[in-house]
Amino acid sequence: MHIWSAACSSGEEPYSIAMTLLDKRPAGDWELWASDLSARVLAQARRGVYAQQRIDDLPASYLKRFCMRGTGKFEGKLRVSEEVRKRLHLFTHNLLHDARALGGFDVVFLRNVLIYFDTEKKNTLMARVLTTLNRGGLLFIGHAESLQGITHPLRRVERAVFEKTA
């Protein structure tokens, strides 16, 4: 399974996905790619250090298994374990640029991105992202987002989940 967390910001989303996959698919038959336009937030994602309240919504078992509590000057912070960090492939990417070389994803998370663009840019962005999504693959968008006015080969599966049909 190949997964892409597009516009991953500082990494909380892809790390929580990786934790879930390590828990539910421990054989490791998956790859997780995560990108953002900002080198600054990707550097933070690579460190995997977060204020504890930023990831308090994680299940207690995941916090215990996949995070290390900070001490001393790192009191109140958590670091994602190396086991999780090494499973995440982070890279810089502008979603408005050609993405075909990334290719072949079964799942793409594109949450809370479309709200920042007008309809014309949304169409460009979606066309680029969808070139990477396999037929039958799933696209996750934010709950406050809509694909209205966007040309796409998708079928709604749930409120913010779509399957690529062509």
N, C-alpha and C positions, 0 to 999 in steps of 0.2 A: 504494500500500500504506500502510495506517495502522496504526501500532504504538503500544502503550502499555506502558511499564514502570511498573507500579503498585508503590507502596512502594519507590521507587528509592533511598532513603537518600541518601548523599552523591554519587551519580551514576556510580560506576564501571560499573555494568551498562549503563545507557543510552548512556554514551559508548563503551563497547566495541561495543555494537550499532551505533551510528552509524558507527564506524570501519569495521566490516564492511560496512555498507550502502554507504558511500562507495567502498569498494574493489570490491565485487561489483556494485553498481547505481549506477555513477557518473552516470548520467543524472539521478539525483535524484528519481525518480518515487515518493517515499515521504515520509511524515511520521512523526516520532518524538516522542511525548508521554511525559513522565515526571512522576510525582507522588509526594508523600510528605505525611504529616500534619505533620511537623516543619519549621517555617520555618528553624530553625537548620541542619539538614542540607541543605535546599534552597539556602540561601545558600552553603554549601560547594560544592555541585554547580555553582552558577552561576559560581563562581570557577574551577572546573576545575583546581585545584592539589592535587597528591597527593604523598605521600612516594613516592620511586621504587620501594621494595619493594612498595607497594600495587598497582602495575600491572606488575610484572616478568613476569607471565604473558602479557602481550601479545606477539604476534610482533614480532621485531626490526624488520621492515619497517613495522609500524604505529607503533612507538615513533619511528622516524626520520621517517615521513611526517606523523604526526598529533600529536606531542608536542614540546614545547620543554624543554630541560634548563635547570634553574635555575643561576644563578651567584651568587657573593657570599653574601648572607644567605639566598638560596634554593637554595644548594648541597644536593644530595641530593633535590631535589624536581623534579617535572615539571608542566608546565601543558599541558592539552589545547589544541590549536590553535583559533584562532577559526573556521576552516573547519568544525570539528566542533561547537564550542560553539553556533554560530549555527543549527545544524540541530536542536537539541534544544529543545523547548517544555516548560519546567518550570512546575509549578503545585502549589498546596496542595490536597490532597483527603483526606478521611476515607473510607476504603473501606467503612465501615458506613453511609455516607450515600448517597442516591440518586445514581446515576451516569448515568442515561439521557441527560442533556444532553451528555455526552462523546461518546456514540454512535459506531457504525460502525467498530470496529477489526477488522483482519484477524488481528492477533496481539496477545495480551496476555501479558506476563511478570508472574507473580504468585508469584515465587520466595521461599521462606523467610518466608512471611507466615502461613500457616494454622497453623503450629505454636504460635502465640501465643494461639489462640482455642479455646473449648470448642465442642462440636458445634452448639449453637444459634446462636452468633455466626458460625461458619463457614458455616452455611446462609444466614444473612442476607447476609454478605459475598459469598458466591458468587452469590447471586441478583442482587445489585447489580452486581457485575462482569460477569456473563454478559449483562446487558441491553445492555452495550456491545460485545459480541463478535458479529460477523456470523456467520450460518450458514455453516459450512465453515471458520470461523476457528479458529486454534490458540491454546490456552492452555498456557503453560509454568508448572509449579509446581516447587518444590524437590525434590531427590531423596529427602530424608528425610520428605517430606509425603505424605499420603494423602487421597483424596476419600471414603474409607469413611464411611458414615453421612450423607453430604451428598447432597441431591437435586439432580440436574443432568442436562442434556441433552447429555452428552459421551460420546465414544467414545475409548478409549485408543488412541493411535497408537504411542507408545513409553512407556518407564518413567514419565517425568514430563511427557509431552506428550499433550494431549487435543484432539480436534476437536469443535466444536459441531455437533450433528446436527439441532437444531430451533430 
